[in-house]
Amino acid sequence: MATKKIIPNRYKVQGKETRKIKTFFGGKGFFGKIFLILFVGAMSLGCIYIHDAVLQCPIFDVKTVMIDGLARVTRNEILTRTGLDKPANIFELQPDMLEKELNTHPWIRTATVKRQLLSTISIKIEEQEPLAIVTIENLTDIVINAQGAPFKEYEPAKDDLKGLPVISGVDLSLSNSTYLFEGDLFNAVMEILKIKGFGQIQTILGDENTGILINILNTCPDTGVPSPPGEKKSENKTILPVKLGFDRFEEKLARARQVRHYMETNYPGKTISAMDLFSLEKVFVTTEDAAHNTIEKGV
């Protein structure tokens, strides 16, 4: 009887080799992770060192500050608000934060700050455009811009706004946590201020019942040209009250020109002292002669 040949179990031997290989590669992965952690740490320290070196390097100090758009706001105010009146590193400054700080100035509408080259800061300013002064009972007078939005309290000692018209009879209202002027009456006032040709309006009075009354600085009757600004009041400079009502202001302005031309042509010895244009169908004009006798006529 033949003896059965015993064959070695190759499967088990292969299993031992596999476990050794896995253990070897597992150890290599561990050291790789340690190396990666050390590498990242070294890079972080290097970045911190470079960051500190850049901030402390005099090459990157701000040497030039370019500012455009200044009229009422001074350069010193800009430098003080941004901290650029003192030595500063260009990379340490944050343009968006500087813009927010500048926009808190009452006379600044928008501000744009940019870095240029290695040591230059560029600042562009758009200032508020004052349109009129609004007086409110028991409150400080307020200056509004060309959009009709209030942007600062009126300070006669600081603000050179003597030539602006003064509005009264309108009130502030609160909308979306912001105080502003709104409503039909205020919209009518804004419409009048945008019309060219009314002349130099000194005051505008709004009334919910009668509409708008404006006081215009009357022109010199001999030339038809307004007297030079800043000139002391003379006999040829008078105030002309004009009632306008609530609407059709362009048409009423044209009608006022016609009436004035008619009076100058047919009654050269008389001057208009008041005009009622509440209704275009019936215009009332008050005139004065050389003896200052007042006469009211319907035109």
VEXDREN-2710 file (C-alpha; in Angstrom, 1 decimal):
% VEXDREN-2710
k/r/px/py/pz
1/MET/0.0/0.0/0.0
2/ALA/1.5/3.3/-1.1
3/THR/2.2/6.0/1.5
4/LYS/0.2/9.3/1.1
5/LYS/2.4/12.3/0.4
6/ILE/1.9/15.2/2.8
7/ILE/1.7/18.6/1.1
8/PRO/2.6/21.7/3.2
9/ASN/-0.1/24.2/4.0
10/ARG/0.9/27.0/1.7
11/TYR/-2.2/29.1/2.6
12/LYS/-1.1/29.6/6.2
13/VAL/2.4/30.6/5.3
14/GLN/1.1/33.2/2.9
15/GLY/-1.1/34.5/5.7
16/LYS/1.9/35.1/7.9
17/GLU/3.7/37.0/5.2
18/THR/0.7/39.1/4.5
19/ARG/0.4/40.1/8.2
20/LYS/4.1/41.1/8.2
21/ILE/3.6/43.3/5.1
22/LYS/0.6/45.0/6.6
23/THR/2.5/45.7/9.9
24/PHE/5.4/47.2/8.0
25/PHE/3.2/49.5/5.9
26/GLY/1.1/50.4/8.9
27/GLY/4.3/51.6/10.7
28/LYS/5.3/53.6/7.6
29/GLY/1.9/55.4/7.6
30/PHE/2.3/56.4/11.2
31/PHE/5.7/58.0/10.6
32/GLY/4.2/59.7/7.5
33/LYS/1.5/61.3/9.6
34/ILE/4.1/62.5/12.1
35/PHE/6.1/64.0/9.3
36/LEU/3.0/65.8/7.9
37/ILE/2.1/67.3/11.3
38/LEU/5.7/68.5/11.7
39/PHE/5.7/69.9/8.2
40/VAL/2.4/71.8/8.7
41/GLY/3.6/73.2/12.1
42/ALA/6.8/74.4/10.5
43/MET/4.9/76.0/7.6
44/SER/2.6/77.8/10.1
45/LEU/5.5/79.1/12.1
46/GLY/7.1/80.2/8.9
47/CYS/4.0/82.1/7.8
48/ILE/3.7/83.8/11.2
49/TYR/7.3/84.8/11.0
50/ILE/6.9/86.2/7.5
51/HIS/3.7/88.0/8.5
52/ASP/5.4/89.7/11.5
53/ALA/8.4/90.5/9.3
54/VAL/6.2/92.2/6.7
55/LEU/4.2/94.2/9.3
56/GLN/7.4/95.4/10.9
57/CYS/9.4/96.1/7.7
58/PRO/9.7/99.8/7.1
59/ILE/9.5/99.2/3.3
60/PHE/5.7/98.7/3.7
61/ASP/5.0/101.8/5.8
62/VAL/2.5/104.1/4.3
63/LYS/4.4/107.0/2.7
64/THR/1.8/108.6/0.5
65/VAL/-2.0/109.2/1.1
66/MET/-3.9/110.4/-2.0
67/ILE/-7.3/112.0/-1.3
68/ASP/-9.7/113.1/-4.0
69/GLY/-13.1/114.8/-3.8
70/LEU/-12.6/117.1/-0.8
71/ALA/-14.5/120.4/-0.6
72/ARG/-16.0/120.9/2.9
73/VAL/-14.1/118.0/4.6
74/THR/-10.5/118.7/5.3
75/ARG/-7.5/116.5/4.7
76/ASN/-6.6/116.5/8.4
77/GLU/-10.1/115.2/9.2
78/ILE/-9.6/112.3/6.9
79/LEU/-6.2/111.4/8.2
80/THR/-7.3/111.6/11.8
81/ARG/-10.4/109.4/11.2
82/THR/-8.4/106.8/9.4
83/GLY/-5.4/106.9/11.8
84/LEU/-3.1/107.8/8.8
85/ASP/-1.9/110.9/10.7
86/LYS/0.4/108.4/12.5
87/PRO/2.9/105.8/11.1
88/ALA/1.1/102.7/9.7
89/ASN/1.9/99.6/7.8
90/ILE/0.0/99.3/4.5
91/PHE/-0.8/95.6/5.0
92/GLU/-2.0/96.2/8.6
93/LEU/-4.7/98.6/7.4
94/GLN/-8.1/97.2/6.4
95/PRO/-9.7/99.3/3.6
96/ASP/-13.3/98.2/4.4
97/MET/-13.0/99.3/8.0
98/LEU/-11.5/102.6/7.0
99/GLU/-14.4/103.2/4.6
100/LYS/-16.9/102.5/7.4
101/GLU/-15.1/105.0/9.7
102/LEU/-15.1/107.7/7.0
103/ASN/-18.8/107.1/6.2
104/THR/-19.7/108.2/9.8
105/HIS/-18.6/111.7/8.9
106/PRO/-21.8/113.8/8.3
107/TRP/-20.5/115.5/5.2
108/ILE/-19.3/112.3/3.6
109/ARG/-21.8/110.4/1.5
110/THR/-19.5/107.6/0.3
111/ALA/-15.8/106.8/0.7
112/THR/-13.6/104.3/-1.2
113/VAL/-10.2/103.3/0.2
114/LYS/-7.7/101.2/-1.8
115/ARG/-4.1/100.1/-1.5
116/GLN/-1.7/101.0/-4.3
117/LEU/1.8/99.7/-4.9
118/LEU/3.8/99.1/-1.7
119/SER/3.3/102.3/0.3
120/THR/0.4/104.3/-1.1
121/ILE/-3.2/104.6/0.1
122/SER/-5.8/106.0/-2.2
123/ILE/-9.0/107.6/-0.8
124/LYS/-11.9/108.8/-2.9
125/ILE/-14.6/110.9/-1.2
126/GLU/-18.1/111.8/-2.4
127/GLU/-19.4/114.6/-0.2
128/GLN/-23.1/115.3/0.5
129/GLU/-24.7/117.9/-1.7
130/PRO/-26.8/120.2/0.5
131/LEU/-30.2/121.2/-1.0
132/ALA/-32.0/123.0/1.8
133/ILE/-32.4/123.6/5.5
134/VAL/-35.5/122.3/7.2
135/THR/-36.8/123.9/10.4
136/ILE/-38.9/121.8/12.8
137/GLU/-40.7/123.1/15.8
138/ASN/-38.9/122.2/19.1
139/LEU/-36.0/120.5/17.2
140/THR/-32.7/121.6/15.8
141/ASP/-32.7/122.7/12.1
142/ILE/-31.7/119.9/9.7
143/VAL/-29.8/119.9/6.4
144/ILE/-31.2/117.7/3.6
145/ASN/-29.2/116.5/0.6
146/ALA/-30.2/116.5/-3.1
147/GLN/-32.2/113.3/-2.5
148/GLY/-34.2/114.9/0.2
149/ALA/-32.6/112.8/3.0
150/PRO/-31.6/114.5/6.3
151/PHE/-27.9/114.0/6.9
152/LYS/-26.8/116.5/9.7
153/GLU/-27.9/119.1/12.1
154/TYR/-27.5/122.7/10.9
155/GLU/-24.7/124.5/12.6
156/PRO/-24.7/128.2/11.5
157/ALA/-21.3/128.8/13.1
158/LYS/-19.6/126.0/11.1
159/ASP/-21.8/125.4/8.0
160/ASP/-21.6/128.0/5.2
161/LEU/-25.2/127.5/4.0
162/LYS/-26.6/131.0/4.0
163/GLY/-27.7/130.8/0.3
164/LEU/-29.9/127.7/0.8
165/PRO/-33.7/127.9/1.0
166/VAL/-35.2/127.3/4.4
167/ILE/-38.2/124.9/4.5
168/SER/-40.9/124.9/7.2
169/GLY/-44.2/123.2/7.7
170/VAL/-43.0/119.6/7.1
171/ASP/-42.3/116.9/9.8
172/LEU/-40.0/114.0/10.2
173/SER/-41.3/110.5/10.1
174/LEU/-39.8/107.2/11.2
175/SER/-39.5/104.5/8.5
176/ASN/-37.4/101.3/8.9
177/SER/-35.6/102.7/11.9
178/THR/-34.6/105.8/9.9
179/TYR/-35.9/109.3/10.3
180/LEU/-36.8/111.0/7.0
181/PHE/-39.2/113.5/5.3
182/GLU/-42.0/112.0/3.2
183/GLY/-45.5/112.6/2.2
184/ASP/-47.3/114.6/-0.6
185/LEU/-46.4/118.0/0.9
186/PHE/-42.7/117.3/1.1
187/ASN/-42.7/115.7/-2.4
188/ALA/-44.2/119.0/-3.6
189/VAL/-41.4/120.9/-2.0
190/MET/-38.8/118.7/-3.6
191/GLU/-40.5/119.1/-7.0
192/ILE/-40.3/122.9/-6.7
193/LEU/-36.6/122.8/-5.7
194/LYS/-35.8/120.8/-8.8
195/ILE/-37.4/123.2/-11.1
196/LYS/-35.0/125.7/-12.7
197/GLY/-36.2/129.3/-13.3
198/PHE/-38.1/130.1/-10.1
199/GLY/-35.3/132.4/-9.0
200/GLN/-33.5/132.5/-5.7
201/ILE/-35.9/130.9/-3.3
202/GLN/-35.3/132.1/0.3
203/THR/-38.1/130.3/2.2
204/ILE/-40.6/127.6/1.4
205/LEU/-43.6/127.2/3.7
206/GLY/-45.8/124.0/3.4
207/ASP/-49.3/123.9/4.7
208/GLU/-51.6/120.9/4.5
209/ASN/-54.6/123.1/3.6
210/THR/-53.2/125.8/1.3
211/GLY/-50.2/124.0/-0.2
212/ILE/-46.9/125.7/-0.9
213/LEU/-45.9/129.4/-0.4
214/ILE/-42.4/130.4/-1.5
215/ASN/-40.6/133.7/-0.9
216/ILE/-38.4/134.7/-3.8
217/LEU/-35.7/137.3/-3.8
218/ASN/-37.0/139.7/-6.4
219/THR/-34.8/140.7/-9.3
220/CYS/-33.8/144.3/-10.0
221/PRO/-36.5/145.9/-12.1
222/ASP/-34.1/147.8/-14.3
223/THR/-32.0/144.9/-15.5
224/GLY/-34.0/141.8/-14.6
225/VAL/-30.8/140.2/-13.2
226/PRO/-30.5/139.2/-9.5
227/SER/-28.3/141.5/-7.4
228/PRO/-24.8/140.1/-6.7
229/PRO/-24.6/137.6/-3.8
230/GLY/-23.6/139.1/-0.5
231/GLU/-24.7/142.6/-1.4
232/LYS/-26.5/144.6/1.3
233/LYS/-30.2/145.0/0.9
234/SER/-31.1/147.9/-1.4
235/GLU/-34.3/149.5/-2.7
236/ASN/-34.1/147.3/-5.8
237/LYS/-34.0/144.0/-3.8
238/THR/-37.3/142.8/-2.4
239/ILE/-39.0/139.6/-1.3
240/LEU/-41.8/138.3/-3.5
241/PRO/-44.3/135.9/-1.9
242/VAL/-45.8/133.4/-4.3
243/LYS/-48.6/131.0/-3.5
244/LEU/-48.4/127.8/-5.6
245/GLY/-50.9/125.4/-4.1
246/PHE/-50.2/121.7/-4.5
247/ASP/-49.5/120.9/-8.1
248/ARG/-48.8/122.0/-11.7
249/PHE/-45.7/123.9/-10.7
250/GLU/-44.1/124.0/-14.1
251/GLU/-47.2/125.5/-15.6
252/LYS/-47.5/128.0/-12.8
253/LEU/-43.9/129.1/-13.3
254/ALA/-44.6/129.8/-17.0
255/ARG/-47.8/131.7/-16.0
256/ALA/-45.8/133.8/-13.5
257/ARG/-43.4/134.8/-16.3
258/GLN/-46.3/135.8/-18.5
259/VAL/-47.9/137.9/-15.8
260/ARG/-44.6/139.6/-14.9
261/HIS/-43.9/140.4/-18.6
262/TYR/-47.4/141.8/-18.9
263/MET/-47.0/144.0/-15.9
264/GLU/-43.6/145.3/-17.0
265/THR/-45.0/146.1/-20.4
266/ASN/-48.3/147.7/-19.5
267/TYR/-47.6/149.1/-16.0
268/PRO/-43.9/150.1/-15.9
269/GLY/-44.5/152.3/-12.9
270/LYS/-45.7/149.4/-10.8
271/THR/-44.0/146.4/-9.2
272/ILE/-45.4/143.1/-8.2
273/SER/-45.3/142.7/-4.4
274/ALA/-47.2/139.3/-4.2
275/MET/-48.6/136.7/-6.5
276/ASP/-51.3/134.0/-5.9
277/LEU/-51.0/131.1/-8.3
278/PHE/-53.1/128.6/-6.4
279/SER/-55.4/128.3/-9.4
280/LEU/-54.2/128.8/-13.0
281/GLU/-57.7/129.8/-14.0
282/LYS/-57.6/132.9/-11.8
283/VAL/-54.2/134.5/-10.9
284/PHE/-54.2/137.3/-8.3
285/VAL/-51.4/139.8/-8.3
286/THR/-50.7/142.5/-5.7
287/THR/-48.8/145.5/-7.0
288/GLU/-47.2/148.7/-5.6
289/ASP/-46.7/152.0/-7.3
290/ALA/-44.0/154.6/-6.6
291/ALA/-46.0/155.8/-3.7
292/HIS/-46.2/152.3/-2.2
293/ASN/-49.9/152.1/-2.6
294/THR/-51.0/148.5/-2.7
295/ILE/-53.5/147.3/-5.4
296/GLU/-54.7/143.7/-5.9
297/LYS/-55.8/142.6/-9.3
298/GLY/-57.0/139.4/-10.9
299/VAL/-55.4/138.3/-14.1
END
